[in-house]
Every structure is written in structure tokens, then in C-alpha cells.
Amino acid sequence: MDVLKVDGAATVSMLAERTGQAVANVSFHLKVLAGCDLIAEAPELARDRRERWWRLVDPAVRWSTADFDDDPAGQAVASAALSLNLDRQVSLVREWHAVRESRKEAWGEAPFSTDKWLRLTPDELAVFERELLDLIDRWAGRDSGGETVFFFAHAVPAQP
């Protein structure tokens, strides 16, 4: 789904090439995503009847484990998905830190990480989230021709 978020609608073969996956594997996963109404065909992009394009139904997919509070099985699946997603996010950061120095030199000091302990109420955290998402949306809505940059953030109650 990330490739569709970043690059927009694509065919199975385009996605297979972009991800390094087999066409059959990509096709299978697209059918699963379509079955969950996360993606949909984009027939208006096809040049002929054989070509099938896919696009995200909504690029801003958002869910919470709380959405499954009344379903223990759903809660278990949601928790596992959350954990896998966090692992993937952290792995993208680790991959950056493992790249060659020459690649890092091109970016200089621009890539960053930060953390901050805040004292917030649940309502204040919700306002903080909205403000941060507005800022991210302003930057996401532009295309300067630069490289794709991955940004992620988590704000959770915790103790130092």
C-alpha cells in the first residue's frame, strides 16, 4: 500500500517491479486488499481490456486497536498488525543508518530523529496530533521533485 500512497495508481507489473516481488505475489496481495476495500481498480487508466490499474480507496487509512474492543479475535489481530507496522517503521530507520556514508553525505544533517517528554492531558494530545497532522499534510501536498522521505511519529503515555 505504501507504493500506492507514494506513487499513486499502478498495475500489478509496475508494483512488482517497484517492490522486487513476483507478479503472482503482488496480484494475490492486491486481491486481498481489494477484498478489504482498501484498494480499488482504476479502469479509466487502462489502455486496453487486459491492463488493470489499482489505486488506494483512501490514502489516509486510520484505525486503532480500540476499534476492536468488543471482539477479542479482532483485538489480537489488530495488536499483531500494530506490532508488525511498528517493526516495519523502525526497520526503515535502521536501513537508513546502515547505508553507505557517501549516500548520507548527500543528505548532510537533514535526516533527523527527535524525542521529547511532554506533560499532556488526553485532550491536549488530541490537539497536538491534529496540529502535527496538519503540518505533515502541508508538506505531503507538495512535490519539489526530491526523494521520498519517510516520517513517522508515535505519542503514547509512558514513563521515563
WOMO-V975790 format. One line per field, one symbol per residue. burial: I if it has 24 or more other C-alpha atoms within 12 Angstrom, else O. A space follows every 50 residues. Layout:
burial = ???
This chain:
burial = IIIIOOOOIIIIOIIOOOOOOOOOOIOOOIOOOOOOOIIIIOOOOOOOOO OIIIIIOOOOOOOOOOOOOOOOOOOOOOOOOOOOOOOOOOOOOOOOOOOO OOOOOOOOOOOOOOOOOOOOOOOOOOOOOOOOOOOOOOOOOOOOOOOOOI OOOOOOOOOO
